[in-house]
Amino acid sequence: MKSSSKRLFQFLTFVLIGGNCIAQVKLKSAEISFTTPANTDDKDWNTQIKVSLFLIDGTLVGVAGYNSCDASTPSADMLGCFCCINPVTKFKDNGEIRGPFSIKIFNKVLQQNIQSGYFTVTMYPNGNDRWVFNPKLTLNFDDGTSAGFASYSNAVIEQDAPTATFLIH
């Protein structure tokens, strides 16, 4: 292939074909923060949290938080230990932001695929707990861009309904 033809092919591969950008921008890292609104239920000091990031087809992309393999023993990937927050800390109900907590990425997926995915927040309470919170997910891409998703307000999880699911949009 001639040099000019090769450059044209590369240009078309990375820019626009039929109006669709097919650049291969991939997810580099992700993080999550939480706010517990004032005058609501805070997260108890002994309740652990797990955040999981998925593609729309259910493929696991990343995780942060509680090690669900052994619910009785704190581990290095527990939200609290893994993310440099003491696991015996409450997420107080005074609007204080907790985080950002790093999400360990297993699959560096394409930007357009993750931005149509979802994430879950699951609690592992020790006894009874009910937590009202506002999550903020930030996705960072290998081209230096990032996208924040924070339009979720007053989500509730509790011991009888321990998981909340949020679409990334």
C-alpha positions in Angstrom: 0.0 0.0 0.0 1.4 3.4 -0.9 2.2 5.8 1.9 -0.6 8.2 1.0 -3.2 5.4 0.7 -2.1 4.0 4.1 -2.5 7.5 5.7 -5.9 7.9 4.2 -6.9 4.4 5.5 -5.6 5.3 9.0 -7.5 8.6 8.9 -10.8 6.9 7.9 -10.2 4.2 10.5 -9.9 6.7 13.4 -12.1 9.6 12.4 -15.5 9.4 10.7 -17.1 6.7 8.6 -20.7 7.3 7.7 -21.1 9.9 10.4 -20.0 7.6 13.2 -16.8 8.2 15.1 -15.0 4.9 15.6 -12.0 6.1 17.5 -10.7 3.4 19.8 -10.9 5.5 23.1 -10.9 3.1 26.0 -11.8 3.3 29.7 -8.6 3.9 31.7 -10.0 4.2 35.2 -13.1 5.0 37.2 -14.0 6.3 40.6 -17.1 6.7 42.7 -18.1 9.2 45.4 -21.1 9.3 47.7 -23.1 12.1 49.5 -25.6 11.3 52.1 -28.2 14.1 52.1 -28.9 16.0 55.3 -31.7 14.6 57.5 -31.7 11.2 55.9 -30.4 7.7 56.9 -26.6 7.4 57.0 -24.6 4.3 56.4 -23.7 2.5 59.6 -20.1 2.3 60.6 -20.1 -1.5 60.2 -22.0 -1.7 56.8 -19.7 -2.4 53.9 -20.3 -1.3 50.3 -19.5 -2.9 46.9 -19.7 -1.0 43.6 -19.7 -3.0 40.4 -19.4 -1.5 36.9 -21.0 -3.3 33.9 -21.6 -3.1 30.2 -25.3 -3.2 29.2 -25.0 -6.9 28.4 -23.9 -7.7 32.0 -20.2 -8.0 31.3 -18.3 -7.0 34.5 -15.9 -4.1 33.8 -14.7 -3.2 37.3 -15.4 -3.4 41.0 -14.6 -1.6 44.3 -15.5 -2.5 47.7 -16.6 -5.4 49.8 -15.2 -8.9 49.1 -18.5 -10.9 48.7 -16.5 -14.2 48.7 -16.1 -14.0 52.4 -18.7 -11.8 54.1 -17.2 -12.4 57.6 -13.7 -11.1 57.0 -12.6 -7.6 55.9 -10.4 -7.7 52.9 -8.1 -5.5 50.9 -10.7 -4.8 48.3 -13.3 -3.6 50.8 -14.6 0.0 50.4 -13.0 1.4 53.4 -9.7 -0.5 53.4 -9.0 -0.6 49.7 -9.8 3.1 49.4 -8.0 4.5 52.4 -11.1 5.1 54.5 -11.3 3.4 57.9 -13.9 0.7 57.6 -15.4 1.8 60.9 -16.4 5.2 59.5 -20.0 6.3 59.0 -21.1 8.1 55.8 -22.8 10.8 57.9 -26.1 12.4 56.8 -24.7 16.0 56.6 -24.0 16.2 52.9 -20.3 15.3 53.4 -18.8 13.8 50.3 -17.1 10.4 50.8 -14.6 9.5 48.1 -13.6 9.3 45.4 -13.0 5.6 45.7 -11.1 3.9 42.9 -12.9 1.2 41.0 -10.5 -1.6 39.9 -10.9 -2.0 36.1 -10.8 -5.5 34.8 -11.7 -4.8 31.1 -10.6 -1.6 29.4 -13.7 -1.4 27.2 -14.5 1.2 24.5 -15.9 4.5 25.6 -19.1 4.2 23.7 -19.8 0.7 25.3 -19.3 1.8 28.9 -21.3 4.9 28.5 -24.4 2.8 27.8 -23.7 0.5 30.7 -24.7 0.5 34.4 -23.3 0.3 37.9 -24.6 -1.2 41.1 -24.1 -0.3 44.7 -24.6 -3.2 47.1 -24.5 -3.0 50.9 -23.4 -5.7 53.3 -24.9 -4.6 56.6 -24.1 -6.0 60.0 -27.7 -6.2 61.3 -30.2 -3.6 60.2 -29.2 -0.6 58.0 -30.9 1.8 55.6 -28.8 4.3 53.6 -30.0 7.2 51.5 -27.3 8.4 49.2 -26.3 10.2 46.0 -23.6 8.5 44.0 -21.3 10.2 41.5 -19.5 8.0 39.0 -16.5 9.4 37.1 -15.1 7.6 34.1 -11.6 8.4 32.8 -10.5 7.5 29.3 -7.1 6.9 27.8 -7.3 10.0 25.6 -7.3 12.2 28.7 -11.1 12.9 28.7 -13.4 12.1 31.5 -17.2 11.9 32.0 -19.1 12.4 35.3 -22.5 11.0 36.1 -24.2 12.4 39.1 -27.9 12.8 38.2 -29.0 10.1 40.7 -30.6 11.5 43.9 -31.8 10.0 47.1 -31.2 6.3 46.2 -32.1 4.0 49.0 -30.6 0.6 49.9 -31.3 -1.4 53.0 -30.8 -4.9 54.5 -34.0 -6.2 52.8 -33.2 -4.5 49.4 -29.4 -4.2 49.4 -28.7 -3.3 45.8 -29.4 -0.2 43.7 -28.8 -0.1 40.0 -27.9 3.0 38.0 -27.8 3.5 34.3 -24.8 5.3 32.9 -26.2 8.0 30.6 
